[in-house]
Amino acid sequence: MIISLPIEDRPRSYAFYQEALGLTPVGEPDADGIPEPLQFQLAADVTMMLIPTGGFGWVLGEQPAAPPGQSECILSLQVDSEEAVDTRNATALAAGAVQVTAPTRKPWAYLATFTDPDGHLWMISTD
């Protein structure tokens, strides 16, 4: 499975996902040292591909992507403890994320949400 997201800036996204979420890029580096296509391993059979908006629009054809500030999905990362939620959230903010929901206890989980530099919504949570 490949989850594809549009991005504005390859170097910025390449750095953000390594720093903020500790994700590992996959693939052979291009001339700029960044894998092309830019992908990160999420699970054994799941990668996230970050596609520059021009290329993303080419693939979509007549179907527009969500406008900035509107999320069509929530990308969730499960961690082992409340402290891990706090730590990962702080790391993401330091790397350029924008806080949406500060770490908080909900009836179903302890969680925090933020957007990446391109406005994609992420949730870090623990049961």
N, C-alpha and C positions, 0 to 999 in steps of 0.2 A: 504494500500500500504506500502511495506517495501522497502526502498532503502538500498542496501548492499554495503559496501565499505571494501576493504582489509586494514588491519593495521598491523604494526610490533609490537606494544607495547600497551597492554591493559591499564595499569595505566596511561601512557602518554596520550593516546587518551581520556580516561575517564576525566582526568584533563583538557585537552585542550578544549574540546567541552563545558564544563561547564564555564571555565574561558573566553575563546575567544568569544563564541557566546551566552553564557547564556542559553544553552539548558538544559533541565531537563531529567536526566536518568530515565528509566522505568524498572520495573522488580525487582525481589527479589535478594538481594545481595548474592554473592557466598562467599566462605570462605575468599577470599581476600577483601571483602567489596564492590566489583564491581558487578553490575548486570550481570548475565549470562543467555542468551546472552546479550552482551553490546548493549543497544539500547537507543536512545534519541527520545523524542516526537517532531515532527516537526509541525504537525497540528493534528486536531481531529482524522483523519483516516490515518495519515502518520507517520511512524517511520523510523529512520535511524539505521541500524544494522551494527556495526563495527566488522568484522570477522578477526581473526588472519590469516595471509597469508597462512599458512598451511591448515587451514580449508577452506579458500576461494578457494585455488587451488583444493582441494578435490571435492568441489561442481562443479567447472568449468570443471573438467576432462581434456580432451585434449585441450580445448580452453584456451590460456594463457591470463592473465590479462595484462593491459597496462603496459609497462615498466616504471620505475621511470622517471619522467620528462615529460611524455606524458599523457595528460588529454583526456579522452573520453567524459567528460561532464563538465558542469559548474553548481555548486550548488549555487543558488542565494538566498539571503536574502534581502527582501525589508524592508526599514526603513522609518521613517516619515520626515527626514530632512537631509540636507547636514551635519549639525553638528553631527547628529546621524551616518552618514557614517564615518565621521572623527573619532568619538569616538569609534565605533565598530572596525574600522580598527586598531586604536592604541592599543585597548585592545587585539585584535588578535595577533598583532605583539609582544606585551609584553608577551603573553602566548606561543610564539614559532612559530607563522606563519612566512612565508617568503613572502615579498611583491613582487607582479608581476606587478601591475599597481598602482601607488600612487593615492590617491584620485584626481579625475579629472572630468571636465565637458565634456560630449560627447553630440551630438545633441539630443539623446534620454534620457539621464539620467546623474546624478552625481553619480560616482561609484568609487570603489576601488576593486582590486582583489588581492588575496593572496592564497598561498597553506598552507594546514595544515601540521603537521609534517610527514605525509605519502605521501605528494605531491598531494593531491586532491585539485582541483581548486575551490575557493569560490569567489563569487562576492557579495559585499554589495552595494546596490544602492537605490536611491530615484528619483522620476520623476522630 
